[in-house]
Amino acid sequence: MSIVLHHCHEARSMRTLWLINELGLDHELKIYAFGRALRDPAYLAVSPLGRVPCLEDGDLTLFESGAIAEYLCETYDTQHLLWRAPGENDRPEWLQWLHYAETITVHCASLTQQAIAIADPALRSNTVWKLESRRLEKSIAVVEDLLSAQEYLLKSGFSAADIGVGYALHVAKLFVDFSQFPHVSRYYQNLSARPAFQKSMPAPDAKDRIYTKSRYVG
Ligand SMILES: N[C@@H](CCC(=O)N[C@@H](CS)C(=O)NCC(=O)O)C(=O)O
């Protein structure tokens, strides 16, 4: 087996795992507790910042999720189901939405830091919470607008871009009220019902979950 994915439950590596599962690729999963385990020298030797995802494929090691998504699609999606190859009509939009996932996710990461990573409530910032929640909502509103006219991010249908954005929404719903986004809510429901999504979720009794609540409020 040549593909190894370094993963923490429901971290950004979930978008890589979901893509691997959609593509049906044989792989080995190495699961870490979110925190000090990622600073182990053995892990830093493959992922120098000690973050997930990190993907090994034979001699190749990659540690940026957008790049990993592009690599997996161009290497393994021979039928172009999730990939939009250079020259295809919606290739530029595919690239835009694939990487827009990170625009949404950085706000989720700040809120995760506030709600979970900063253990001492006295060190949390109400200003950061308000600012990041608002910026997260605005980044989702852009998707809401697009989805009022189509089912997926691309008119041509489901693609790896929906996996990136779908994962971002999976975390965003822990921090913002989705009732203000009816199209996004319908889209997320549809994406999260996919067998490959469900396979990428931790088992209900899994240890070392980052998120243990269904909603975090500032
Ligand atoms: N832009 C990077 C961000 C990777 C990242 O920050 N991952 C988080 C998990 S969602 C992480 O590993 N954090 C651990 C830490 O910062 O110690 C990517 O998309 O791969």
The ligand as an SDF file (V2000), in Angstrom:
LIG
                    3D

 20 19  0  0  0  0  0  0  0  0999 V2000
   -3.3460   25.2000    5.1620 N   0  0  0  0  0  0  0  0  0  0  0  0
   -3.0270   23.9240    5.8100 C   0  0  0  0  0  0  0  0  0  0  0  0
   -3.4260   24.0290    7.2780 C   0  0  0  0  0  0  0  0  0  0  0  0
   -3.1210   22.7490    8.0590 C   0  0  0  0  0  0  0  0  0  0  0  0
   -3.5320   22.9070    9.5300 C   0  0  0  0  0  0  0  0  0  0  0  0
   -3.3330   23.9870   10.1420 O   0  0  0  0  0  0  0  0  0  0  0  0
   -4.0760   21.8380   10.0940 N   0  0  0  0  0  0  0  0  0  0  0  0
   -4.5130   21.8810   11.4800 C   0  0  0  0  0  0  0  0  0  0  0  0
   -5.6820   20.9250   11.6860 C   0  0  0  0  0  0  0  0  0  0  0  0
   -7.1630   21.4910   10.9360 S   0  0  0  0  0  0  0  0  0  0  0  0
   -3.4060   21.3630   12.3820 C   0  0  0  0  0  0  0  0  0  0  0  0
   -2.7890   20.3880   12.0710 O   0  0  0  0  0  0  0  0  0  0  0  0
   -3.1860   22.0080   13.5220 N   0  0  0  0  0  0  0  0  0  0  0  0
   -2.2960   21.5350   14.5080 C   0  0  0  0  0  0  0  0  0  0  0  0
   -1.5010   22.6410   15.1040 C   0  0  0  0  0  0  0  0  0  0  0  0
   -1.5840   23.7770   14.6420 O   0  0  0  0  0  0  0  0  0  0  0  0
   -0.7750   22.3280   16.0490 O   0  0  0  0  0  0  0  0  0  0  0  0
   -3.7560   22.8170    5.0690 C   0  0  0  0  0  0  0  0  0  0  0  0
   -4.8440   23.1030    4.5380 O   0  0  0  0  0  0  0  0  0  0  0  0
   -3.2580   21.6850    4.9920 O   0  0  0  0  0  0  0  0  0  0  0  0
  1  2  1  0
  2  3  1  0
  2 18  1  0
  3  4  1  0
  4  5  1  0
  5  6  2  0
  5  7  1  0
  7  8  1  0
  8  9  1  0
  8 11  1  0
  9 10  1  0
 11 12  2  0
 11 13  1  0
 13 14  1  0
 14 15  1  0
 15 16  2  0
 15 17  1  0
 18 19  2  0
 18 20  1  0
M  END
$$$$
